[in-house]
Amino acid sequence: MRDFDVLVLGSGPGGQKAAIAAAKLERRVAIVERRNMIGGVCINTGTIPSKTLREAVLYLTGLNQREMYGQSYRVKDDITVADLGIRTQHVVGREIDVIRSQLARNHVTVLTGTGRFLDPHTVGVVDEHEREVKVTAEKIIIATGTRPARPDTVEFDDHTVIDSDGILSMREVPESMVVVGAGVIGIEYASMFAALGTKVTVVERRDRMLDFCDLEVVEALKYHLRDLAVTFRFGETVAAVQRRPKGALTLLESGKKIPASTVMYSAGRHGMTGELDLEAAGLTADARGRIQVDKDYRTEVPHIYAVGDVIGFPSLAATSMEQGRIAAHHACDEPLRGIHHLQPIGIYTIPEISFIGRTEDELTQQQVPFEVGVSRYRELARGQIIGDTYGMLKLLVSPETRKLLGVHVFGTGATELLHIGQAVMGCEGTIDYLVDAVFNYPTLAESYKVAALDAMNKIRRVERWEL
């Protein structure tokens, strides 16, 4: 008789949902997590703090209201790190309480400490006093997440030269900042600090940022970031980052030197598997600490599963939750259908980006005919009311079946608005539904009807020319 039916390593989105799903199936479940990290990276240093920080920035700077009240409008003139931290600490504290309550309500045992494999069915849990407790389980789910990658050429000190986790421990809002890496995390933080008035320079070795997004949307975001005085250095590689008395100096391979108060290095993430002693369980990880799994999230050892960021792409909190639930059901011999192939992407820049389905470039490369329907917020009453005159919604439509091939949104509420398109696509709906549907007025949701009518008119025009 083993101690538990299911043992989960990590309490982030994937681990938390896996533990609760297994508990709902009436299994004996335990979850291993460090005392100060309930909720994992997502709650403590990643998704929730960064999105809360974004809301604080938008509110305190009054950025969204300047269209109405003028470019000089601000809720607070001198914004400090403490101002930003109050809201973040409040939300993080509440979220941790919610998770603890959910685990307790579902009778999930919380083992405080760091887990490591002793054999394929046994995990040693070491607490902060270096005491180790041995725990056995029939099935084990690894959900340990990731940490920011730290190259040797960068002199990190967690104050002047930081990674994304160091944002929360900053002492002051910097006058200038270099963001190395124009991926999702880098661009999100670049836009936040630019809104605060920090002079931001983004360095990216590729020729463009967010190359998986719609090109028109990315260009719109780039325009708005430049309007906030962000400087982009594309096609540039960082040779080294050196600390200096007044800040840090970023040296590029091209010979350029960029001085700044702070440097945030955002060059990917590394799976937190180094302390798991995977070899004792018969497991291996790749060079970036990621674990290989099959479609059911089972590793090369049949009774051990892995979910979330530790298995790599797409590394999103939303997909990690579903992966955890599916893995738990499979581990309990009650398998579910896999995750739907349509997965939404949300990028919390200022302004937001969200999309689902394919891009124009992908459809063109695949030689799939499509028509574009566009709605701009400035043409909507709701857009004028909230002061968003730059937002847009784009529908990519099959001219033959009139089904949605992709939905791309840029602007206020993009991550919320997207789910209308997701529902239509998931139900194999067509733009005829959007054209005929009645939307509340005035709303941003009305943009679906406007964009659908735009696409419908273009399709009809082509059909008339073919007669």
C-alpha positions as a printed Julia matrix, in Angstrom:
467×3 Matrix{Float64}:
   0.0    0.0     0.0
   1.57   3.3    -1.1
   1.1    6.57    0.78
  -0.87   8.22   -2.04
  -2.6    7.28   -5.28
  -1.4   10.45   -7.01
   1.51  12.69   -6.02
   1.89  16.06   -7.78
   5.2   17.95   -7.82
   4.42  21.67   -8.08
   1.31  23.73   -7.32
   1.2   26.02  -10.38
  -1.79  26.0   -12.76
  -1.02  22.5   -14.09
  -0.2   20.91  -10.76
  -3.09  22.52   -8.91
  -5.69  21.41  -11.48
  -4.16  17.92  -11.66
  -4.34  17.48   -7.89
  -7.93  18.7    -7.66
  -9.06  16.6   -10.64
  -7.57  13.46   -9.08
  -9.18  14.33   -5.73
 -12.57  14.75   -7.45
 -12.09  11.18   -8.72
 -11.81  10.13   -5.04
  -8.1    9.33   -5.11
  -5.69   9.97   -2.23
  -3.73  12.98   -3.46
  -0.76  15.01   -2.24
   0.98  18.03   -3.7
   4.59  19.05   -3.02
   5.45  22.75   -2.93
   7.85  25.13   -1.17
   6.32  27.09    1.71
   6.52  30.48   -0.01
   5.51  29.28   -3.49
   1.93  27.99   -3.21
   0.44  28.64   -6.63
   3.84  28.26   -8.29
   5.6   30.76  -10.51
   2.25  31.74  -12.09
   0.89  33.2    -8.84
   4.08  34.39   -7.17
   6.41  35.8    -9.83
   4.85  35.28  -13.26
   1.4   35.59  -14.77
  -0.65  37.03  -11.91
   1.9   39.61  -10.63
   2.74  40.82  -14.15
  -0.9   41.2   -15.17
  -1.74  42.94  -11.89
   1.25  45.23  -12.4
  -0.11  46.04  -15.85
  -3.49  47.03  -14.4
  -1.79  49.22  -11.8
   0.26  50.92  -14.52
  -2.79  51.57  -16.69
  -4.76  52.99  -13.77
  -2.05  55.17  -12.2
  -0.73  56.59  -15.49
  -4.23  57.26  -16.83
  -2.91  56.07  -20.2
  -6.28  54.81  -21.45
  -7.97  58.12  -20.65
  -5.59  60.47  -22.46
  -7.58  60.37  -25.69
 -10.37  62.03  -23.72
  -8.54  64.22  -21.2
  -5.29  65.1   -23.01
  -1.77  63.69  -23.22
  -0.74  65.23  -19.9
  -3.46  63.42  -17.93
  -2.23  61.19  -15.05
  -3.96  59.82  -11.97
  -0.7   60.12   -9.99
   2.3   62.2   -11.01
   5.08  60.47   -9.09
   4.44  56.73   -9.37
   6.66  54.6    -7.1
   7.41  50.88   -6.9
   5.41  50.86   -3.66
   2.33  52.17   -5.51
   2.62  49.31   -7.98
   3.43  46.73   -5.32
   0.38  47.39   -3.13
  -2.04  46.11   -5.77
   0.21  43.19   -6.73
   0.67  41.98   -3.15
  -3.06  42.25   -2.49
  -4.01  40.14   -5.52
  -1.26  37.56   -5.0
  -2.25  37.15   -1.35
  -5.9   36.64   -2.24
  -5.05  34.12   -4.98
  -2.86  32.09   -2.61
  -5.74  31.98   -0.11
  -8.09  30.76   -2.85
  -5.69  27.97   -3.87
  -5.1   26.85   -0.27
  -8.85  26.77    0.28
  -9.46  24.73   -2.88
  -6.79  22.19   -1.96
  -8.11  21.86    1.61
 -11.73  21.61    0.45
 -10.79  18.74   -1.85
  -8.72  17.0     0.86
  -5.43  17.35   -1.0
  -2.48  16.92    1.36
   0.11  19.69    0.99
   3.68  18.51    1.63
   5.86  21.55    2.25
   9.33  21.39    0.75
  11.23  20.48   -2.41
  10.73  17.07   -3.99
  13.31  14.75   -5.56
  13.03  11.21   -6.86
  14.53   8.41   -4.8
  13.15   5.71   -7.1
  10.32   5.58   -9.7
   7.62   5.44   -7.01
   9.32   7.3    -4.13
   9.9   11.01   -3.66
  11.94  12.62   -0.92
  10.47  15.92    0.3
  13.08  18.2     1.88
  11.75  21.09    4.01
  13.47  24.41    4.83
  15.23  22.78    7.8
  16.83  20.16    5.51
  14.68  17.4     6.96
  13.58  14.79    4.42
  10.36  12.79    4.41
   9.95   9.84    2.03
   6.61   9.59    0.23
   5.42   6.84   -2.11
   2.74   7.05   -4.81
   1.21   4.89   -7.52
   1.18   7.74  -10.04
   3.31  10.9   -10.07
   2.67  14.12  -12.02
   5.56  16.54  -12.56
   4.43  20.18  -12.79
   7.51  22.04  -11.58
   7.38  24.82  -14.18
  10.29  26.91  -15.42
  12.68  29.67  -14.37
  14.23  32.46  -16.47
  17.38  31.42  -18.38
  20.55  33.16  -17.16
  23.47  33.16  -19.64
  27.02  33.31  -18.24
  27.83  36.48  -20.24
  25.37  38.51  -18.16
  26.27  39.79  -14.67
  22.92  39.4   -12.87
  22.58  41.11   -9.49
  18.76  41.11   -9.14
  18.64  44.91   -8.87
  20.44  46.53  -11.8
  20.68  43.5   -14.09
  17.58  41.38  -13.63
  15.45  38.69  -15.23
  11.65  38.77  -15.33
  11.43  37.42  -11.75
  13.45  40.4   -10.52
  10.85  42.95  -11.64
   8.93  42.5    -8.4
  11.96  43.28   -6.22
  12.95  46.5    -8.02
  13.69  49.41   -5.67
  12.48  52.19   -7.95
  10.98  52.85  -11.36
  14.09  53.17  -13.59
  14.73  56.22  -15.76
  15.98  53.98  -18.57
  15.84  50.26  -19.31
  17.23  47.83  -21.85
  15.0   44.82  -22.5
  16.94  41.96  -24.08
  14.54  39.73  -26.02
  11.36  40.76  -27.82
   9.37  37.69  -26.91
   6.06  37.78  -25.06
   7.52  38.49  -21.59
  10.04  41.05  -22.85
   7.49  43.05  -24.85
   4.9   42.93  -22.07
   7.32  44.48  -19.57
   8.74  46.89  -22.17
   5.26  48.31  -22.77
   4.51  48.6   -19.03
   7.68  50.52  -18.2
   7.35  52.69  -21.3
   3.87  53.65  -20.05
   5.45  54.64  -16.73
   7.77  57.03  -18.57
  10.9   54.85  -18.57
  13.04  55.26  -21.7
  13.03  51.67  -23.03
  15.32  50.09  -25.63
  14.4   46.61  -26.89
  17.21  44.45  -28.32
  16.18  41.43  -30.42
  18.41  39.2   -32.58
  15.56  38.38  -34.96
  14.29  40.79  -37.61
  10.87  41.24  -35.99
   9.09  40.64  -32.72
   6.27  38.18  -31.99
   6.72  36.47  -35.36
   3.89  34.03  -34.59
   1.37  36.91  -34.51
  -0.46  38.66  -37.36
   1.97  41.07  -39.05
  -0.54  43.95  -39.19
  -1.26  43.62  -35.47
   2.45  43.53  -34.61
   3.07  46.63  -36.71
   0.24  48.41  -34.88
   1.74  47.46  -31.52
   5.18  48.62  -32.66
   3.7   51.98  -33.7
   2.13  52.48  -30.26
   5.29  51.46  -28.4
   7.34  53.88  -30.49
   4.77  56.52  -29.57
   5.72  55.76  -25.93
   9.38  56.43  -26.89
  10.44  52.76  -27.13
  13.53  52.22  -29.31
  13.88  48.9   -31.16
  17.2   47.31  -32.13
  16.28  44.35  -34.35
  18.9   42.03  -35.85
  21.21  42.76  -32.91
  22.83  40.23  -30.56
  23.97  41.04  -27.02
  27.66  40.24  -26.49
  27.72  41.09  -22.79
  26.0   43.06  -20.04
  28.28  44.78  -17.53
  27.35  46.52  -14.29
  28.46  50.12  -13.84
  28.14  52.58  -10.88
  25.13  54.32  -12.46
  23.5   51.2   -13.89
  24.56  48.77  -16.61
  26.15  48.85  -20.03
  24.82  46.54  -22.74
  27.41  45.65  -25.38
  26.13  44.49  -28.76
  28.08  42.34  -31.22
  27.72  45.13  -33.78
  29.8   47.36  -31.54
  26.94  49.47  -30.17
  26.88  50.29  -26.46
  23.64  51.08  -24.65
  23.78  52.59  -21.14
  20.7   52.19  -18.92
  19.63  52.3   -15.29
  18.35  48.72  -15.53
  18.71  45.78  -17.89
  16.02  43.1   -18.01
  17.22  39.92  -19.69
  14.36  37.94  -21.17
  15.95  35.19  -23.25
  13.69  32.2   -22.75
  13.03  29.96  -19.77
  14.54  26.74  -18.41
  12.62  23.77  -16.98
  12.96  23.37  -13.2
  14.08  19.76  -13.31
  17.68  20.08  -12.11
  16.86  19.24   -8.47
  14.4   16.43   -9.21
  17.06  13.7    -9.63
  15.18  12.45  -12.69
  17.73   9.65  -13.25
  16.53   7.91  -10.09
  13.1    7.61  -11.71
  14.48   6.55  -15.1
  13.71   9.94  -16.68
  15.75  12.43  -18.7
  15.37  16.12  -19.62
  16.68  17.99  -22.65
  19.28  20.78  -22.62
  16.63  23.29  -21.53
  15.31  21.11  -18.71
  12.15  20.03  -20.54
  10.59  16.59  -20.26
   9.25  14.68  -23.28
   5.65  13.41  -23.04
   3.1   11.66  -25.27
  -0.39  12.87  -26.16
  -1.68  11.84  -22.71
   1.21  13.71  -21.0
   2.83  10.43  -19.97
   6.63  10.36  -19.81
   8.93   7.51  -20.85
   8.14   5.95  -17.45
   4.45   4.92  -17.81
   3.24   5.87  -14.31
   4.92   9.3   -14.33
   3.31  12.26  -16.12
   4.48  15.82  -16.81
   2.41  18.93  -17.57
   2.74  22.7   -17.93
   5.77  24.77  -18.83
   8.15  21.93  -17.94
   7.11  20.1   -21.14
   7.63  23.17  -23.37
   5.34  24.81  -25.92
   2.86  26.45  -25.6
   3.84  27.22  -21.98
   0.63  29.05  -21.12
  -1.19  29.01  -17.79
  -4.49  28.27  -19.56
  -3.19  25.22  -21.45
  -1.25  24.02  -18.4
  -4.5   23.84  -16.41
  -6.12  21.66  -19.05
  -3.01  19.49  -19.39
  -3.06  18.89  -15.64
  -6.71  17.9   -15.67
  -6.27  15.53  -18.63
  -3.13  13.93  -17.14
  -4.86  13.36  -13.79
  -7.84  11.67  -15.43
  -5.54   9.46  -17.49
  -3.49   8.59  -14.39
  -6.74   7.6   -12.65
  -7.76   5.39  -15.59
 -10.58   7.71  -16.59
  -9.13   9.3   -19.75
 -10.63  12.42  -21.32
 -10.56  13.8   -24.82
  -7.44  15.82  -25.57
  -7.23  19.61  -25.62
  -9.16  21.19  -28.49
  -6.83  22.05  -31.36
  -8.02  25.68  -31.27
  -6.1   27.35  -28.46
  -6.29  31.1   -27.79
  -3.15  33.18  -27.34
  -3.25  36.29  -25.14
  -0.39  38.79  -24.91
  -0.81  41.43  -22.2
   1.11  44.24  -23.81
  -0.19  47.81  -23.77
  -2.43  47.58  -25.83
  -3.41  43.89  -25.62
  -3.09  41.32  -28.41
  -5.08  38.12  -28.68
  -5.68  35.65  -31.48
  -6.84  32.17  -32.38
  -6.49  30.14  -35.55
  -4.18  30.92  -38.43
  -2.53  34.14  -39.58
  -2.62  35.68  -43.06
   0.99  34.57  -43.67
   0.21  30.96  -42.68
  -2.86  30.79  -44.93
  -0.93  32.28  -47.86
   1.94  29.8   -47.41
  -0.55  26.93  -47.23
  -2.32  28.3   -50.35
  -5.63  28.51  -48.54
  -7.96  31.19  -50.03
  -9.28  33.7   -47.49
 -11.02  37.03  -47.21
 -10.41  39.63  -44.51
 -13.08  41.43  -42.51
 -11.95  44.32  -40.32
 -13.63  46.38  -37.64
 -11.9   49.36  -36.03
 -12.76  50.53  -32.52
 -12.91  54.17  -33.64
 -15.98  53.26  -35.73
 -17.76  51.8   -32.7
 -19.65  53.91  -30.19
 -18.09  51.89  -27.36
 -14.62  52.59  -28.71
 -15.32  56.34  -28.57
 -16.8   56.07  -25.06
 -13.74  54.32  -23.6
 -11.28  56.43  -25.58
  -9.78  53.56  -27.61
  -9.55  54.76  -31.21
  -6.68  52.49  -32.27
  -8.11  49.02  -31.51
  -9.13  46.62  -34.27
 -10.63  43.19  -34.83
  -9.77  41.14  -37.89
 -11.59  38.04  -39.16
 -10.02  35.68  -41.68
 -12.81  33.93  -43.54
 -13.01  31.1   -46.08
 -14.81  32.53  -49.15
 -16.09  29.03  -50.0
 -17.54  27.87  -46.66
 -17.68  31.26  -44.88
 -16.13  29.61  -41.81
 -13.7   31.5   -39.62
 -10.05  30.58  -40.23
  -8.59  33.03  -37.73
  -9.52  35.85  -35.36
  -7.02  38.58  -34.43
  -7.76  41.35  -31.92
  -5.66  44.36  -30.92
  -6.77  46.85  -28.29
  -8.76  47.17  -25.08
 -10.25  43.88  -23.88
  -8.67  41.83  -26.7
  -8.12  38.75  -24.5
 -11.78  38.78  -23.4
 -13.25  39.67  -26.78
 -11.45  36.83  -28.54
 -13.56  34.12  -26.93
 -16.62  35.02  -29.01
 -14.63  34.1   -32.11
 -13.28  31.01  -30.38
 -16.81  29.79  -29.64
 -17.92  30.32  -33.25
 -14.85  28.53  -34.6
 -15.18  25.68  -32.1
 -18.78  25.11  -33.18
 -17.81  25.17  -36.88
 -19.89  28.33  -37.28
 -19.81  30.76  -40.16
 -19.83  34.54  -40.44
 -23.53  34.28  -41.32
 -24.16  33.77  -37.6
 -22.21  36.92  -36.73
 -24.01  38.92  -39.42
 -27.45  37.81  -38.22
 -26.75  37.97  -34.47
 -27.86  40.93  -32.35
 -25.07  42.31  -30.11
 -25.58  44.59  -27.13
 -25.07  48.24  -28.03
 -22.77  49.97  -27.36
 -20.17  47.2   -26.9
 -16.82  46.17  -28.31
 -18.42  42.8   -29.11
 -20.31  44.6   -31.86
 -16.98  44.64  -33.75
 -17.66  41.01  -34.74
 -20.78  42.01  -36.64
 -19.0   44.93  -38.34
 -16.03  42.74  -39.35
 -18.33  39.93  -40.52
 -20.32  42.36  -42.69
 -17.05  43.69  -44.12
 -15.91  40.16  -45.05
 -19.36  39.26  -46.43
 -19.41  42.32  -48.68
 -15.95  41.51  -50.04
 -16.93  37.9   -50.76
 -20.1   39.04  -52.57
 -18.13  41.54  -54.64
 -15.79  38.79  -55.86
 -18.76  36.54  -56.61
 -20.37  39.28  -58.74
 -17.17  39.77  -60.72
 -17.02  36.03  -61.44
 -20.46  36.05  -63.1
